[in-house]
Amino acid sequence: MKSFSHFSEDIDSRRKMFKQRQVKQAADFKDKTTGAYNRAKEDVKRKAAYKAKVRSEVEKEIENERES
């Protein structure tokens, strides 16, 4: 038969385990919502920067062809 202190330890360890699980679930949920939004925003910025770089390179090539 388990003693009261053993039951108490079991409850404390389960509380810690559930608290850790809750923190992990909250972090995962936050990553799914705001994390996805932030990644999409960064992706748009990266694509715009790449497009601007390619456009400037093409404009330079056209300018060089006109000068030749």
PAZAPA-4460 file (N, C-alpha, C; in steps of 0.05 Angstrom, whole numbers, plus 32768, in hexadecimal, padded with zeros to 4 digits):
% residues 68
    n_x    n_y    n_z   ca_x   ca_y   ca_z    c_x    c_y    c_z   seq   type   mol
   8011   7FE9   8000   8000   8000   8000   8012   8019   8000     1      M     A
   800A   802D   7FF0   801A   8045   7FEE   8014   8057   8006     2      K     A
   8028   8065   800E   8024   8078   8024   801A   8093   8019     3      S     A
   8011   80A4   802B   8007   80BE   8022   801D   80CF   8015     4      F     A
   8035   80CD   801F   804B   80DC   8013   8051   80D3   7FF7     5      S     A
   804F   80B9   7FF2   8053   80AE   7FD7   803E   80B8   7FC4     6      H     A
   8025   80B8   7FCD   800F   80C3   7FBC   8014   80E1   7FB6     7      F     A
   801D   80EF   7FCB   8023   810B   7FC7   8039   8110   7FB3     8      S     A
   804E   80FF   7FB4   8063   8101   7FA0   8059   80FB   7F84     9      E     A
   8048   80E7   7F82   803D   80E0   7F68   802D   80F7   7F5C    10      D     A
   801D   8104   7F6D   800D   811B   7F64   801F   8132   7F5C    11      I     A
   8033   8137   7F6C   8046   814D   7F65   8054   8148   7F4A    12      D     A
   805D   812F   7F46   806B   8129   7F2D   8058   812B   7F15    13      S     A
   803F   8123   7F19   802C   8125   7F03   8025   8142   7EFD    14      R     A
   8023   8152   7F12   801E   816F   7F0E   8035   817C   7EFE    15      R     A
   804E   8175   7F05   8065   8180   7EF6   8064   8177   7ED9    16      K     A
   805E   815D   7ED5   805C   8153   7EBA   8047   8161   7EA9    17      M     A
   802F   8165   7EB5   8019   8172   7EA7   8020   8190   7EA2    18      F     A
   802D   819C   7EB5   8035   81B8   7EB1   8049   81BB   7E9A    19      K     A
   805C   81A8   7E98   806F   81A9   7E82   8061   81A4   7E67    20      Q     A
   804E   8191   7E67   803F   818C   7E4F   802F   81A4   7E47    21      R     A
   8023   81B2   7E5A   8013   81C9   7E54   8024   81E0   7E48    22      Q     A
   803B   81E3   7E53   804E   81F8   7E49   8056   81F1   7E2C    23      V     A
   805C   81D8   7E27   8064   81CF   7E0C   804D   81D3   7DF8    24      K     A
   8035   81CC   7E01   801E   81CF   7DEF   8019   81EC   7DE9    25      Q     A
   801C   81FD   7DFD   8018   821A   7DF8   802D   8225   7DE5    26      A     A
   8046   821C   7DE8   805B   8225   7DD6   8056   821B   7DB9    27      A     A
   804D   8202   7DB7   8047   81F7   7D9C   8030   8206   7D8F    28      D     A
   801C   820C   7D9E   8005   821B   7D93   800D   8237   7D8B    29      F     A
   801E   8244   7D9B   8027   825F   7D94   8038   825E   7D7A    30      K     A
   8048   8249   7D78   8058   8246   7D60   8047   8242   7D47    31      D     A
   8031   8233   7D4A   801F   822D   7D34   8011   8247   7D2B    32      K     A
   800B   8258   7D3E   7FFB   8270   7D36   800E   8287   7D2F    33      T     A
   801A   8293   7D43   802B   82AB   7D3E   8045   82A3   7D2F    34      T     A
   804F   828B   7D35   8068   8282   7D27   8063   827F   7D0A    35      G     A
   804D   8274   7D02   8047   8271   7CE5   8044   828C   7CD8    36      A     A
   8036   829E   7CE6   8032   82B9   7CDB   804D   82C7   7CD7    37      Y     A
   805E   82C5   7CEB   8079   82D2   7CE9   808A   82C6   7CD3    38      N     A
   8089   82AB   7CD0   8098   829E   7CBB   808E   82A7   7CA0    39      R     A
   8073   82A9   7C9D   8068   82B1   7C83   8070   82CE   7C7D    40      A     A
   8070   82DF   7C91   8078   82FB   7C8D   8096   82FD   7C85    41      K     A
   80A7   82ED   7C92   80C3   82ED   7C8A   80C7   82E2   7C6E    42      E     A
   80B7   82CE   7C67   80B9   82C3   7C4C   80B2   82D8   7C37    43      D     A
   809D   82E7   7C3C   8095   82FC   7C29   80AC   8311   7C27    44      V     A
   80B8   8319   7C3D   80CE   832C   7C3C   80E6   8321   7C2C    45      K     A
   80EC   8307   7C30   8102   82FB   7C22   80FD   82F9   7C04    46      R     A
   80E4   82F3   7BFD   80DD   82F1   7BE0   80DE   830D   7BD4    47      K     A
   80D5   8321   7BE2   80D6   833D   7BD7   80F3   8346   7BD4    48      A     A
   8104   833F   7BE6   8120   8347   7BE4   812D   8338   7BCC    49      A     A
   8127   831F   7BC8   8132   8310   7BB2   8128   831C   7B98    50      Y     A
   810E   8323   7B96   8103   832F   7B7E   8110   8349   7B78    51      K     A
   8115   835A   7B8C   8122   8373   7B88   813F   836F   7B7E    52      A     A
   814C   835B   7B89   8168   8356   7B81   8169   834D   7B64    53      K     A
   8157   833B   7B5C   8156   8331   7B40   814F   8348   7B2E    54      V     A
   813C   8358   7B36   8134   836F   7B25   814B   8382   7B20    55      R     A
   815A   8388   7B35   8171   839B   7B32   8186   838F   7B20    56      S     A
   818B   8375   7B22   819E   8368   7B11   8195   8369   7AF4    57      E     A
   817C   8364   7AEF   8172   8365   7AD3   8174   8381   7AC8    58      V     A
   816D   8395   7AD9   816E   83B1   7AD0   818B   83B9   7AC9    59      E     A
   819E   83AF   7AD9   81BB   83B4   7AD3   81C3   83A7   7AB9    60      K     A
   81BA   838F   7AB4   81C1   8381   7A9C   81B5   8390   7A84    61      E     A
   819D   8399   7A86   8190   83A8   7A70   819F   83C2   7A6B    62      I     A
   81A7   83CF   7A80   81B6   83E8   7A7E   81D1   83E4   7A70    63      E     A
   81DE   83CD   7A78   81F8   83C7   7A6B   81F5   83C0   7A4E    64      N     A
   81DF   83B3   7A47   81DA   83AC   7A2A   81D5   83C6   7A1A    65      E     A
   81C7   83D9   7A26   81C1   83F2   7A18   81DB   8402   7A13    66      R     A
   81ED   8401   7A26   8206   8410   7A24   8219   8403   7A10    67      E     A
   8216   83EA   7A0A   8228   83DC   79F7   8222   83E2   79DB    68      S     A
***
